[in-house]
């Protein structure tokens, strides 16, 4: 595989997200660029979307929110057909959920099957689309099921095991009913040694033999903890804290306590580093952010030694010999809000955490190393207890030359995979994916545009109030014109469907011209011939005790017409964005 091929996979995944409403499971081995894909995707998405993650820290790092907080899920297990989560969702959140087009779930390896079914339940109920998977919301699942798996207590598993064959999200009933498209990133960027990549592949799927055990054990180095540039990756927080505290105490330099600035709503479990950083000169640290400068001198996971400590600046000697200076950085905790006037979903900062982007790193947990890259590391795998831990730990390294083992491993440790080989769907060939993409694009465009040009809500309004409106002399012409729009829109949406089903390559250009013409026609009808009378009656009846019913109906009519204006403008914007993102042929 080469870079062009992985870029094509990125592009294909992006096209499915931007130009279809097909749910996608984007996976890949450690180091294949899943995070890079998401960082690139943010810049191209034209849909109303949110990002969620299973944990607070994962949510902050992904610029999203936690699954449980957004969907108001209880902490206990979800029992299909019995549990009813989401009952405490407020009206603003409900409106946001109704407008949602795309749900991005990061770190999906840690997502439980019952939690995903709870999400599905909330979306269906809130959007009043109980027969549609996820209430019609497209879902992008991102992660590697062969890495760290969901955590569930034995007593909770006993409650839900009759519903599920396993705990990861692919076992969810919602996924069984509507399987996402499977796309796999295959080009490994973190490692370049083919033999090391093959070893990681075998560990990933639990297919190692005694040969691989013997190979890994050649890197057993009992005194490796003294390696000056190697971070210790171990299993438990208590052990990490003990190692870091012990090493810090051995330094005779002055101790500095550097406090974070926490503002607003930013709970402690989401802190990306210590609220109070205790540092000394020559303390070993790990950077927690990428260098935003053009030189890119460091990255998230880069290690080094503290050389100068100032209130607003740290000087760090990186392990590669570069001396850098860093300042405090700000992490934001957000909530998503729906802006009705702009018809957008956007993040709103509700809390901030300002601190130096470092943490003590003589040792870190394997769990917190996920997504990081190290030149050198000491792996403490003696007490591996979670499937996938050994694989995650070893896959953080760029090469085997940077590996040191503090204890020898056995076959059980390195084959303790989070997911077995053959349990993932087979990757589809490029021509099949292109065919699916083309079909899904046509269906998506049809559904989206039919929705934009639907007068269903206004039609229902007229049906419910037909007798009164027909006898409301002041708006007789309005009633006639709206009903005419309803009739012509039915013919037009049938025309849209016909164009979308065409096979020729220029069908979307034809579609754009028809959408532009139709939107102009309906906007002119509303702005020039319908809305002036409605606004006049609105002003006349507002506040009058004699026209309470008239005002209520006119106010509702006005609101529905204003929404239609937004829909027509959105239709034009949608078709332009759709065409710019669409390619009729895409070759892998």
C-alpha positions as CSV (number, residue, x, y, z in Angstrom):
1,X,0.0,0.0,0.0
2,X,1.2,3.6,-0.6
3,X,0.2,7.0,0.5
4,X,-2.1,7.5,-2.5
5,X,-4.1,4.5,-1.6
6,X,-4.7,5.6,2.0
7,X,-5.6,9.1,0.8
8,X,-8.1,7.5,-1.5
9,X,-9.6,5.7,1.5
10,X,-9.8,9.0,3.4
11,X,-11.5,10.6,0.4
12,X,-13.9,7.7,0.0
13,X,-14.9,7.9,3.7
14,X,-15.3,11.6,3.5
15,X,-17.6,11.3,0.4
16,X,-19.8,8.8,2.2
17,X,-20.1,11.2,5.2
18,X,-20.7,14.3,3.2
19,X,-22.7,13.1,0.2
20,X,-24.8,10.2,1.6
21,X,-26.6,9.4,4.8
22,X,-25.2,5.9,5.1
23,X,-23.7,5.1,8.5
24,X,-20.0,4.2,8.4
25,X,-17.7,2.2,10.6
26,X,-14.2,3.6,10.0
27,X,-11.5,1.4,11.5
28,X,-7.9,0.6,11.1
29,X,-4.9,-0.7,12.9
30,X,-3.0,1.5,15.4
31,X,-1.1,4.2,13.6
32,X,-3.2,4.2,10.4
33,X,-4.5,7.8,10.8
34,X,-8.0,7.6,12.3
35,X,-7.4,10.7,14.3
36,X,-5.9,12.5,11.3
37,X,-9.0,11.6,9.3
38,X,-11.3,13.2,11.9
39,X,-9.1,16.3,12.1
40,X,-9.4,16.7,8.3
41,X,-13.1,15.9,8.3
42,X,-14.0,18.8,10.5
43,X,-13.0,21.2,7.8
44,X,-15.3,19.7,5.2
45,X,-18.5,18.7,6.9
46,X,-21.5,20.7,5.7
47,X,-24.0,18.7,7.9
48,X,-25.3,19.5,11.3
49,X,-23.2,17.2,13.5
50,X,-22.0,16.5,17.0
51,X,-19.0,14.5,18.3
52,X,-19.4,12.2,21.3
53,X,-17.0,9.9,23.1
54,X,-17.3,7.3,25.9
55,X,-15.2,9.1,28.4
56,X,-14.7,12.7,29.5
57,X,-11.0,13.0,28.5
58,X,-11.7,11.3,25.2
59,X,-14.5,13.8,24.6
60,X,-12.3,16.8,25.4
61,X,-9.5,15.6,23.2
62,X,-12.0,15.1,20.3
63,X,-13.6,18.5,20.9
64,X,-16.9,16.8,21.7
65,X,-19.1,15.7,24.6
66,X,-19.6,12.5,26.5
67,X,-22.2,10.1,25.3
68,X,-23.9,9.9,28.7
69,X,-24.2,13.7,29.2
70,X,-25.5,14.5,25.8
71,X,-28.1,11.7,25.7
72,X,-29.0,11.9,29.4
73,X,-28.3,8.2,29.8
74,X,-28.3,6.6,33.3
75,X,-25.1,4.9,34.5
76,X,-26.7,1.5,34.7
77,X,-27.2,-1.0,31.8
78,X,-29.8,-0.4,29.0
79,X,-32.4,-3.2,28.8
80,X,-34.0,-3.3,25.3
81,X,-37.8,-3.0,25.5
82,X,-37.7,-2.1,29.2
83,X,-35.4,0.9,29.8
84,X,-36.5,4.4,28.8
85,X,-33.5,6.7,28.8
86,X,-33.5,10.3,27.7
87,X,-36.5,11.4,29.8
88,X,-34.6,14.3,31.3
89,X,-33.6,15.9,28.0
90,X,-34.7,19.5,28.0
91,X,-36.6,21.2,25.2
92,X,-33.4,22.9,23.7
93,X,-31.6,19.6,23.5
94,X,-34.7,18.0,22.0
95,X,-34.7,20.6,19.2
96,X,-31.0,20.1,18.6
97,X,-31.5,16.3,18.3
98,X,-34.4,16.8,15.9
99,X,-32.1,18.9,13.7
100,X,-29.1,16.6,13.9
101,X,-27.9,15.0,10.7
102,X,-24.6,13.3,11.7
103,X,-23.5,11.7,14.9
104,X,-19.7,11.0,15.2
105,X,-18.7,8.5,17.9
106,X,-15.0,8.5,18.6
107,X,-13.1,5.8,20.5
108,X,-15.8,3.4,19.6
109,X,-13.8,0.4,20.9
110,X,-14.9,1.5,24.4
111,X,-18.6,1.8,23.4
112,X,-20.9,-0.9,24.9
113,X,-23.6,-2.5,22.8
114,X,-26.3,-1.6,25.3
115,X,-25.1,2.0,25.3
116,X,-25.4,2.3,21.6
117,X,-28.9,0.8,21.7
118,X,-29.8,3.4,24.3
119,X,-28.5,6.1,21.9
120,X,-30.7,4.6,19.2
121,X,-33.7,4.6,21.5
122,X,-33.3,8.3,22.5
123,X,-32.8,9.4,18.8
124,X,-35.9,7.5,17.6
125,X,-38.1,8.7,20.5
126,X,-37.0,12.4,20.4
127,X,-37.1,12.6,16.6
128,X,-40.5,10.8,16.5
129,X,-39.1,8.3,13.9
130,X,-39.4,5.1,15.9
131,X,-39.2,2.8,12.9
132,X,-36.1,4.4,11.5
133,X,-32.6,3.3,12.7
134,X,-31.1,6.1,14.9
135,X,-34.1,8.2,14.0
136,X,-32.7,8.9,10.6
137,X,-29.4,10.2,11.9
138,X,-26.2,9.1,10.0
139,X,-23.6,7.7,12.4
140,X,-19.9,7.6,11.9
141,X,-18.2,5.1,14.2
142,X,-14.4,5.6,14.5
143,X,-12.0,3.3,16.3
144,X,-10.3,-0.1,16.4
145,X,-12.1,-2.9,18.2
146,X,-8.8,-4.7,18.6
147,X,-7.7,-2.0,21.0
148,X,-9.1,-1.3,24.5
149,X,-12.5,-2.9,24.9
150,X,-15.6,-1.7,26.9
151,X,-15.6,-2.1,30.6
152,X,-18.6,-3.8,32.3
153,X,-19.1,-5.2,35.7
154,X,-20.0,-8.9,36.0
155,X,-23.4,-8.0,37.6
156,X,-24.2,-5.7,34.8
157,X,-23.3,-8.3,32.1
158,X,-25.6,-10.8,33.9
159,X,-28.5,-8.3,33.4
160,X,-28.0,-7.8,29.6
161,X,-26.3,-11.0,28.4
162,X,-29.6,-12.5,27.2
163,X,-29.9,-9.6,24.7
164,X,-26.3,-9.6,23.4
165,X,-23.7,-12.0,22.1
166,X,-20.9,-9.7,23.2
167,X,-20.3,-6.3,24.7
168,X,-18.7,-4.3,21.9
169,X,-20.9,-2.0,19.8
170,X,-21.2,-4.4,16.8
171,X,-23.3,-6.6,19.0
172,X,-25.9,-3.9,19.4
173,X,-29.4,-4.7,18.2
174,X,-29.5,-1.4,16.3
175,X,-26.3,-2.4,14.4
176,X,-27.8,-5.9,13.6
177,X,-30.8,-4.1,12.1
178,X,-28.9,-1.5,10.2
179,X,-25.2,-2.5,9.7
180,X,-22.9,0.4,8.9
181,X,-20.6,0.4,5.9
182,X,-17.2,-1.0,6.8
183,X,-14.2,1.0,5.7
184,X,-10.7,0.1,6.9
185,X,-7.6,2.3,6.8
186,X,-4.7,0.0,6.0
187,X,-1.6,2.0,5.6
188,X,0.4,2.1,8.8
189,X,2.3,5.4,9.4
190,X,3.6,4.9,12.9
191,X,5.8,1.9,11.9
192,X,7.8,1.2,8.8
193,X,9.4,-2.1,9.6
194,X,7.3,-4.8,7.8
195,X,8.3,-7.6,10.4
196,X,7.2,-5.3,13.3
197,X,3.9,-4.5,11.5
198,X,3.3,-8.3,10.9
199,X,4.0,-9.0,14.6
200,X,1.4,-6.3,15.6
201,X,-1.1,-7.7,13.2
202,X,-0.8,-11.1,14.9
203,X,-1.1,-9.6,18.3
204,X,-4.1,-7.5,17.2
205,X,-6.1,-10.6,16.4
206,X,-4.7,-13.0,19.0
207,X,-2.9,-15.2,16.5
208,X,0.6,-15.2,17.9
209,X,2.6,-18.4,18.3
210,X,5.5,-19.3,20.6
211,X,7.8,-17.9,17.9
212,X,6.4,-14.4,18.5
213,X,6.7,-14.8,22.3
214,X,10.3,-15.7,21.9
215,X,10.9,-12.7,19.6
216,X,9.3,-10.2,22.1
217,X,11.2,-11.7,25.0
218,X,14.5,-11.0,23.4
219,X,13.8,-7.4,24.5
220,X,13.5,-8.4,28.1
221,X,15.8,-5.9,30.0
222,X,15.3,-6.0,33.8
223,X,17.3,-2.8,34.2
224,X,15.4,-0.9,31.5
225,X,13.7,1.3,34.0
226,X,16.9,3.3,34.1
227,X,16.7,4.1,30.4
228,X,17.0,7.8,30.3
229,X,14.5,8.4,27.4
230,X,12.1,5.6,27.8
231,X,8.6,6.0,29.3
232,X,7.2,3.1,31.3
233,X,3.8,1.9,30.1
234,X,2.0,-0.1,32.8
235,X,-1.5,-1.2,33.6
236,X,-2.7,0.5,36.8
237,X,-3.0,4.2,37.8
238,X,-1.6,3.4,41.3
239,X,1.6,2.0,39.9
240,X,2.0,5.0,37.6
241,X,1.5,7.4,40.4
242,X,4.0,5.5,42.6
243,X,6.7,5.5,39.9
244,X,6.3,9.2,39.1
245,X,6.3,10.3,42.7
246,X,9.3,8.2,43.5
247,X,11.3,9.5,40.6
248,X,10.4,13.1,41.3
249,X,11.5,12.8,44.9
250,X,15.0,11.6,43.7
251,X,15.6,15.0,42.1
252,X,17.3,17.4,44.4
253,X,16.1,20.5,42.4
254,X,13.5,22.9,43.7
255,X,9.9,21.8,43.6
256,X,7.3,24.0,41.8
257,X,3.6,23.8,42.1
258,X,1.8,25.1,39.0
259,X,-1.9,25.4,39.2
260,X,-4.3,25.3,36.3
261,X,-6.9,28.0,35.7
262,X,-10.3,26.3,35.7
263,X,-13.3,28.4,34.5
264,X,-16.9,27.5,34.2
265,X,-18.2,24.0,33.9
266,X,-15.2,21.7,33.6
267,X,-15.4,18.6,35.8
268,X,-12.3,17.0,37.3
269,X,-12.7,13.7,35.5
270,X,-12.3,15.5,32.2
271,X,-9.0,17.3,33.2
272,X,-6.4,16.5,30.5
273,X,-3.6,16.9,33.0
274,X,-3.1,17.6,36.6
275,X,-4.9,20.6,38.2
276,X,-1.7,21.2,40.1
277,X,1.4,20.2,38.2
278,X,4.3,19.4,40.5
279,X,7.5,19.9,38.6
280,X,11.2,20.1,39.1
281,X,14.2,20.8,36.9
282,X,15.1,17.6,35.1
283,X,11.7,16.0,35.7
284,X,10.7,13.7,32.9
285,X,7.5,14.8,31.1
286,X,5.4,14.1,28.1
287,X,3.8,16.7,25.9
288,X,0.0,16.6,25.5
289,X,-0.4,18.8,22.5
290,X,1.0,19.0,19.0
291,X,3.2,21.9,18.0
292,X,1.0,24.4,16.2
293,X,4.0,26.3,14.7
294,X,5.2,25.7,11.2
295,X,8.3,23.9,12.4
296,X,6.3,21.1,14.2
297,X,9.1,20.5,16.7
298,X,7.0,18.2,18.9
299,X,3.8,16.2,19.0
300,X,1.4,14.7,21.5
301,X,3.4,12.0,23.2
302,X,6.8,13.5,22.7
303,X,9.0,13.2,25.9
304,X,11.8,15.2,27.4
305,X,13.2,16.9,30.5
306,X,12.2,20.1,32.1
307,X,15.1,22.6,32.1
308,X,13.6,26.0,33.0
309,X,10.4,26.6,35.0
310,X,8.7,30.0,34.9
311,X,5.1,31.0,35.8
312,X,4.0,31.3,32.2
313,X,6.7,29.3,30.3
314,X,8.6,26.0,30.4
315,X,11.8,25.2,28.6
316,X,12.0,21.5,27.7
317,X,14.9,19.5,26.3
318,X,13.3,16.9,24.0
319,X,14.8,13.5,23.8
320,X,15.9,14.2,20.2
321,X,18.1,17.1,21.5
322,X,15.8,20.0,20.5
323,X,15.3,22.7,23.2
324,X,11.8,24.1,23.0
325,X,9.7,26.6,25.0
326,X,6.0,26.1,25.7
327,X,3.3,28.2,27.2
328,X,0.0,27.3,28.9
329,X,-2.7,26.1,26.6
330,X,-6.5,26.0,26.9
331,X,-8.7,23.0,26.7
332,X,-12.4,23.7,26.2
333,X,-15.4,21.8,27.5
334,X,-18.4,22.4,25.2
335,X,-22.1,21.8,24.7
336,X,-23.8,21.8,21.4
337,X,-26.5,24.4,20.6
338,X,-28.9,24.8,17.7
339,X,-29.0,28.3,16.2
340,X,-32.4,28.6,14.7
341,X,-31.7,31.8,12.7
342,X,-28.7,30.2,11.0
343,X,-30.1,26.7,11.0
344,X,-26.8,25.4,12.3
345,X,-25.5,23.1,15.2
346,X,-22.4,24.5,16.7
347,X,-20.3,24.0,19.9
348,X,-20.6,26.5,22.7
349,X,-17.8,26.7,25.3
350,X,-19.1,26.2,28.8
351,X,-15.8,25.7,30.6
352,X,-12.1,26.0,30.1
353,X,-8.9,24.4,31.6
354,X,-5.7,26.3,31.2
355,X,-2.5,24.6,32.0
356,X,0.9,23.6,30.6
357,X,0.3,20.8,28.2
358,X,2.6,18.3,30.0
359,X,2.4,15.5,32.5
360,X,5.0,13.6,34.5
361,X,6.0,10.7,32.3
362,X,8.5,8.4,33.9
363,X,5.4,6.2,33.6
364,X,1.9,6.4,32.2
365,X,-0.9,3.9,31.9
366,X,-1.4,1.9,28.8
367,X,-5.0,3.2,28.7
368,X,-3.8,6.8,28.5
369,X,-1.2,5.9,25.9
370,X,-3.8,5.1,23.3
371,X,-3.3,7.3,20.2
372,X,0.3,8.3,21.2
373,X,3.7,7.5,19.6
374,X,7.0,6.8,21.4
375,X,10.6,6.3,20.2
376,X,11.4,4.3,23.3
377,X,9.2,2.6,26.0
378,X,9.5,0.2,28.8
379,X,6.5,-2.2,28.8
380,X,5.3,-3.5,32.1
381,X,2.9,-6.3,30.9
382,X,3.0,-8.5,33.9
383,X,-0.5,-7.6,35.1
384,X,-2.3,-7.2,31.9
385,X,-6.0,-7.5,32.7
386,X,-7.9,-5.9,29.9
387,X,-8.1,-7.5,26.4
388,X,-6.0,-5.5,23.9
389,X,-3.7,-3.9,26.5
390,X,-0.5,-5.7,25.3
391,X,-1.3,-4.8,21.7
392,X,-2.0,-1.1,22.5
393,X,1.2,-0.9,24.5
394,X,3.5,-2.4,21.9
395,X,1.8,-0.5,19.0
396,X,2.8,2.8,20.5
397,X,6.4,2.2,19.5
398,X,7.8,3.2,16.1
399,X,10.1,0.2,16.1
400,X,11.1,-2.9,18.1
401,X,14.5,-1.2,18.6
402,X,12.8,1.2,21.0
403,X,11.3,-1.7,23.1
404,X,12.3,-2.8,26.6
405,X,10.4,-5.3,28.7
406,X,10.5,-5.1,32.4
407,X,9.2,-8.7,32.7
408,X,8.9,-11.6,30.3
409,X,5.7,-12.3,28.5
410,X,3.8,-15.5,27.7
411,X,1.4,-16.5,24.9
412,X,-1.6,-15.7,27.1
413,X,-0.5,-12.1,27.6
414,X,0.2,-11.2,24.0
415,X,-2.8,-13.1,22.6
416,X,-5.2,-11.4,25.0
417,X,-6.9,-9.7,22.1
418,X,-9.9,-7.4,22.4
419,X,-11.3,-8.9,19.2
420,X,-10.8,-12.1,17.4
421,X,-9.7,-12.5,13.7
422,X,-12.6,-12.9,11.4
423,X,-15.1,-11.2,13.7
424,X,-14.9,-7.9,11.7
425,X,-16.7,-7.6,8.4
426,X,-14.7,-8.2,5.2
427,X,-13.6,-5.1,3.4
428,X,-15.4,-4.6,0.1
429,X,-13.4,-4.2,-3.1
430,X,-13.1,-0.7,-4.6
431,X,-15.5,-1.2,-7.5
432,X,-18.2,-2.4,-5.1
433,X,-17.7,0.5,-2.8
434,X,-17.9,2.9,-5.7
435,X,-21.2,1.4,-6.8
436,X,-22.6,1.7,-3.3
437,X,-21.4,5.3,-3.1
438,X,-23.0,6.2,-6.3
439,X,-26.3,4.6,-5.3
440,X,-26.3,6.1,-1.8
441,X,-25.5,9.6,-3.2
442,X,-28.5,9.5,-5.5
443,X,-30.8,8.3,-2.6
444,X,-29.4,10.9,-0.3
445,X,-29.9,13.8,-2.7
446,X,-33.4,12.6,-3.4
447,X,-34.4,12.3,0.2
448,X,-32.8,15.6,1.2
449,X,-34.3,17.6,-1.6
450,X,-37.8,16.1,-1.2
451,X,-37.6,17.1,2.4
452,X,-36.6,20.7,1.6
453,X,-39.4,21.1,-0.9
454,X,-42.0,19.3,1.2
455,X,-45.0,21.4,2.3
456,X,-46.2,18.6,4.6
457,X,-46.4,20.8,7.7
458,X,-48.2,23.6,6.0
459,X,-50.5,21.0,4.3
460,X,-51.3,19.5,7.8
461,X,-51.9,23.0,9.2
462,X,-54.4,23.8,6.4
463,X,-56.2,20.5,6.9
464,X,-56.6,21.1,10.6
465,X,-57.8,24.6,10.2
466,X,-59.4,24.4,6.8
467,X,-62.9,25.6,7.7
468,X,-61.7,28.7,9.6
469,X,-59.1,29.7,7.1
470,X,-61.5,29.4,4.1
471,X,-63.8,31.9,5.9
472,X,-61.0,34.3,6.9
473,X,-61.6,36.9,4.1
474,X,-58.4,38.9,4.7
475,X,-56.2,35.9,3.7
476,X,-58.3,34.3,1.0
477,X,-55.6,34.9,-1.6
478,X,-52.9,33.6,0.8
479,X,-54.8,30.4,1.2
480,X,-55.2,29.9,-2.6
481,X,-51.5,30.6,-3.2
482,X,-50.2,28.3,-0.5
483,X,-52.5,25.5,-1.7
484,X,-51.2,26.0,-5.2
485,X,-47.6,25.8,-3.9
486,X,-48.5,22.5,-2.2
487,X,-49.9,21.1,-5.4
488,X,-46.9,22.2,-7.6
489,X,-44.4,21.0,-5.1
490,X,-45.7,17.5,-5.3
491,X,-45.1,17.5,-9.1
492,X,-41.7,19.1,-8.6
493,X,-40.5,16.5,-6.0
494,X,-41.5,13.7,-8.4
495,X,-39.3,15.4,-11.0
496,X,-36.4,15.6,-8.5
497,X,-36.8,11.9,-7.9
498,X,-36.7,11.2,-11.6
499,X,-33.5,13.2,-12.1
500,X,-31.8,11.5,-9.2
501,X,-32.5,8.1,-10.7
502,X,-30.9,9.0,-14.0
503,X,-27.6,7.3,-14.9
504,X,-25.8,10.0,-16.9
505,X,-22.9,11.8,-15.2
506,X,-24.3,15.3,-15.6
507,X,-27.6,14.6,-13.7
508,X,-26.5,16.6,-10.7
509,X,-25.8,19.7,-12.8
510,X,-29.3,19.3,-14.2
511,X,-30.6,18.9,-10.7
512,X,-28.9,22.1,-9.6
513,X,-30.5,24.2,-12.3
514,X,-34.0,22.9,-11.5
515,X,-33.4,23.4,-7.7
516,X,-32.3,27.0,-8.3
517,X,-35.3,27.8,-10.5
518,X,-37.7,26.1,-8.1
519,X,-36.3,27.8,-5.0
520,X,-36.4,31.2,-6.7
521,X,-40.1,30.6,-7.7
522,X,-41.2,29.6,-4.2
523,X,-39.2,32.3,-2.5
524,X,-40.8,34.9,-4.8
525,X,-44.2,33.5,-4.0
526,X,-43.6,33.7,-0.2
527,X,-41.8,37.1,-0.1
528,X,-43.8,39.0,-2.7
529,X,-47.3,37.5,-2.7
530,X,-47.9,35.6,0.5
531,X,-45.9,37.0,3.4
532,X,-46.9,40.7,3.1
533,X,-50.5,39.9,3.8
534,X,-49.6,37.5,6.6
535,X,-47.4,40.1,8.2
536,X,-50.1,42.7,7.9
537,X,-52.6,40.4,9.6
538,X,-50.1,39.4,12.2
539,X,-49.6,43.1,13.2
540,X,-53.3,43.8,13.1
541,X,-54.3,40.9,15.4
542,X,-51.3,41.0,17.8
543,X,-52.4,41.9,21.3
544,X,-56.1,42.3,20.3
545,X,-58.6,40.6,22.6
546,X,-61.0,40.4,19.7
547,X,-58.7,38.4,17.4
548,X,-57.0,35.9,19.7
549,X,-57.8,32.9,17.5
550,X,-56.9,34.8,14.3
551,X,-53.6,35.8,15.9
552,X,-52.7,32.3,17.0
553,X,-53.3,30.9,13.6
554,X,-51.6,33.7,11.7
555,X,-48.6,33.5,14.1
556,X,-48.4,29.7,13.4
557,X,-48.8,30.3,9.6
558,X,-46.1,33.0,9.7
559,X,-43.7,30.7,11.5
560,X,-44.3,27.8,9.1
561,X,-43.7,30.1,6.1
562,X,-40.5,31.4,7.6
563,X,-39.3,27.9,8.0
564,X,-40.1,27.2,4.4
565,X,-37.9,30.1,3.3
566,X,-35.0,28.6,5.3
567,X,-35.7,25.2,3.6
568,X,-35.5,26.7,0.1
569,X,-32.3,28.6,0.8
570,X,-30.9,25.4,2.4
571,X,-31.9,23.4,-0.7
572,X,-29.8,25.7,-2.9
573,X,-26.8,25.5,-0.5
574,X,-27.2,21.8,-0.2
575,X,-27.1,21.1,-3.9
576,X,-24.0,23.3,-4.4
577,X,-22.2,21.6,-1.5
578,X,-23.3,18.2,-2.7
579,X,-22.0,18.8,-6.2
580,X,-18.7,20.1,-5.0
581,X,-18.2,17.1,-2.8
582,X,-19.4,14.5,-5.3
583,X,-17.4,12.6,-7.9
584,X,-19.3,10.2,-10.1
585,X,-16.4,7.9,-10.4
586,X,-14.0,7.1,-7.6
587,X,-11.3,4.5,-8.1
588,X,-9.3,2.8,-5.3
